[in-house]
Structure formats: structure tokens, C-alpha cells
Amino acid sequence: MCLPEGGDATVKSPLKGSDSDSIHDILGIGFGPSNLALAIAIEEHNAGLPAERRLDSLFLERQPRFGWHRGMLIDDATMQVSFLKDLVTLRDPASDFSFLCFLREKGRLIDFLNQKTLFPLRVEFHEYFEWAAARVRHQVAYDHDVTAIEPIRDETGTVTAFDVVCRDPAGGTVTRRARNLSVAVGLEPHVPPGVTLTERVWHNSQLLPRVAELTATRAPVRRAIVLGAGQSGAETVDYLHRSFPDAEICAVFAKYGYTPADDSPFANRIFDPEAVDVYFAAPAEVKQSLFDYHRSTNYSVVDMDLIESLYATAYQEKVTGRERLRFLNVSRIREVSTRADGSLEVGVEFLPTGEQRTLRADLLVHATGYRPRDPAALLGEAAKVCLRDDGDALRVTRDHLVETAPDVAAGIYLQGSTEHTHGLTSTLLSTTAIRAGEIHRSLLARRAAGL
């Protein structure tokens, strides 16, 4: 499956009316921020060049329009990364695809600067992504779901291209051939083993549309339980608390309390481009140490402002005698059952004593994070020509190219799913622009070498 992010549903597919015998220089699978940044790099490269020097690119996205974590675009949530780490600035500060150029076009540049912040609203950054995606929409085929990838061999037996088969909006299939692939299949919601998502049991990735449905139908919400201690868990607790003013919101997590994100200057250097070089060249045990030392910059941590806001709310409710916000710390959910009336019974264990209690609830939201999608599952037959390391992970070069068998001349780039080789930035926005530039340069080098 393609990355669940997309672009403009009204755009005519670039697949239609195209030459079925053409071979793309690069075909991207998924069109989230990573491949969007690559599309921009290609767009800027092609500008003003004669046709024979341009890169022929196409990006396939299964969704009908662009979308980046739409279910968590809470109106007052801010980005956790500087706006300068947008789609282009670290690669080319003069690019007119920057967030600042977006603000200028929208007439909000001065207003934004007057806020004196590096961290825009998440909904505004999403608007920026949509603005950028619309400018390169001629490179993208939306509503196209990749179903198979086949290596293509020439008369010598060398794999010189890949055929990518996808399902089009009408339900038919179309096949495109490319010398190189850029796989950006992103992350998928993770829930604990055995959990089945229902109308009462959600993953927080669907928070906003689910809450909107409940609000529209006026379904009663007397108690909601949120499992998870990271940023999305805390944001979910806060949003449900504000959305259902008569409901009790219970946060369940195994920690004693929320852990602040480490966004200090020295720790944040783990996201610098130079840090990727260091991580890539390090022995396996050093990689693991760096990951363990600095996971508090990103995993299971919460912005301090939100921690303090939640604590202040809970204290205020204690003072006024109407406690709706409750924190069940050092606890785990052990069982969930559905009652005849559709409500839930949730068994919660207090870990230090083993004491269990059963809570009746109308909602259970799993803010249990995301996991990288397995690129090999998407690659299918193409995965058989890829090399793997001792841990059975795909071997990847510094320029994000999957190492392949000696008889393979076509290339497969991975954007994401490379924490084992490139570190914490693999799934984050911090080096998206830099990575797009590295892949762009690699593509040009491969073409110059006749690949």
C-alpha cells in the first residue's frame, strides 16, 4: 500500500494519455512530505532545462488528495520542529517553495513573524504542504494504489527497470516502468496485540473525524479512556477533555508521569545532517547506544507546555471539586469487553500492587504510536533482489539506495524505514529537505553513469 498521504483530488492523472512505453527516471510510491520534497527538488532541477536533461518523474498516491496526519490536526496544536526545517530550506534557502514564501503568498508573513516563534500551528504547516503539493501536481497520480512491483531484465539478465502495477480510480490497472523507485510508505498506526478497532475503540490517528461523528450524532460520552504517554496521548487527552465538557477523561500509562521531550540544543544535534553521517558510519553497538540515549527527543515524550497545562487543569478541578481529568499512572489495560448497550468495560491494573479495577467507558483511544511499514511487503518480487544485513533488515547506502544483487542496475531509494542505518531522523521532518537533495544528486550521478 502507498503512504496514507496525498494531494489534490481534482487534478487529472498524469497516467492518462501517457506513452505506455515510456520509462520514468524516478517513480515515487507514496506522496507524503518525503516524496513531496523530492518532487520539488526535481521540479527545481528541471526548470529551464531542455527536455533531454530533465528528470522524468511520477509519484503514485493511493489517497485522492494530500493529507498529513489529518486525524490529529487539532486547531491549536503546534509543530514540534522549526519551520526552517520545511521541505526545502536546509537544501536551498533561496527556494520559493519555502514556508516563508508560502506565508508571503498567503499575506501572513508579518503576522507570523510578530508571534516570535519557530513553531507554527500544525494546521498551518499542513496548509503549507498542500500549497507545495498543488504546485507539483502534474508529477502526481492520486487515487492510485500500488499492487505489485516486478523487476524487468534485459537480454543479458540484468535488472534495468521495475514495472509498478497500480489500481486506478476506475478500478482498472495501469503499469508504469521506472529506472529508479523512491519508496516512502511512511508509518502505520500501532495498537497492542489482540486489539480490534471499533466505533468505540479507536487509534488516535482518527481522533478528529471520530469526535466529529459523535458530536454530530450527539452520542453520549460519559467517560473516555486514553492509553499512551507520548505527545499524541497527551494531546488526545486534552482534546477530549475540551470536546466533551461533561465527560470524565482518564489517561492510562505505565509511567509515573508524562516525560518532557528533550529539545535542548545539544540533544537536538542528533537531528543535524552531520549526525546522520556519524550514525551511518558507526558500529551497530554505537548506533544502538545513540538511539537509546536520545530516544527522549522523540519517543514517548511530551512538550513541557502541554504537561504543565494538563497538570494545571487537573489541579484546578481538584480545587473546585469537579474532577473530570484523571491520570491512572503506573497502570496497564489488561482486558476490554463490550456490554450489551455498546459501552465498554475496561480492566486496569495498578502495576505496583497488582490491584485491578474495572471502568465503564464509552470510548477507548489507543495513543500507542506508529510503526514503520515494511517496505519489503510493498516491493514484492523486487524485494528478492535486495540485500539484507545480519538482522534481516534491508541494507541501505548513505544516499538512501537499497543495496541489491550484482545483476541489478535499477535503483530503489528508501525514504523512511531506515532508522537502523540513518538514525532517528529517518521518520521525522528534520532532514527531509536534505534527504531529497541527496537522492536528487544520486539520481543525477546514476544517470551520468548510464544507470
Salt bridges, closest charged atoms under 4 A:
ASP25 OD1 - ARG179 NH1 2.99
ASP25 OD2 - ARG447 NH1 3.90
GLU43 OE1 - HIS138 NE2 2.86
GLU44 OE1 - ARG91 NH2 2.74
ASP56 OD1 - HIS24 ND1 2.62
ASP76 OD1 - ARG242 NH2 3.28
ASP96 OD1 - ARG135 NH2 3.31
GLU124 OE2 - ARG108 NH2 2.93
GLU127 OE1 - ARG108 NH2 2.95
GLU130 OE2 - ARG70 NH2 2.93
GLU130 OE1 - HIS126 ND1 3.62
ASP145 OD2 - ARG167 NH1 3.72
ASP163 OD1 - ARG177 NE 2.65
GLU188 OE1 - ARG373 NH1 3.52
GLU235 OE2 - ARG122 NH2 2.70
ASP238 OD2 - ARG242 NE 3.19
ASP246 OD1 - ARG322 NH2 3.58
GLU248 OE2 - ARG223 NE 2.82
GLU248 OE1 - ARG326 NE 3.02
ASP272 OD2 - ARG269 NE 3.85
ASP277 OD1 - ARG398 NE 2.76
GLU317 OE2 - HIS241 NE2 2.58
ASP341 OD1 - ARG339 NE 3.88
ASP341 OD2 - ARG360 NH2 3.21
GLU345 OE2 - ARG339 NH1 2.93
GLU349 OE1 - ARG334 NE 2.46
ASP362 OD1 - ARG200 NH1 3.61
ASP362 OD1 - ARG222 NH2 2.87
GLU381 OE2 - LYS384 NZ 3.02
ASP392 OD1 - ARG388 NE 3.85
GLU403 OE1 - ARG395 NH2 2.79
ASP407 OD2 - ARG153 NH1 2.90
GLU438 OE2 - ARG398 NH2 3.12
GLU438 OE1 - HIS400 NE2 2.67
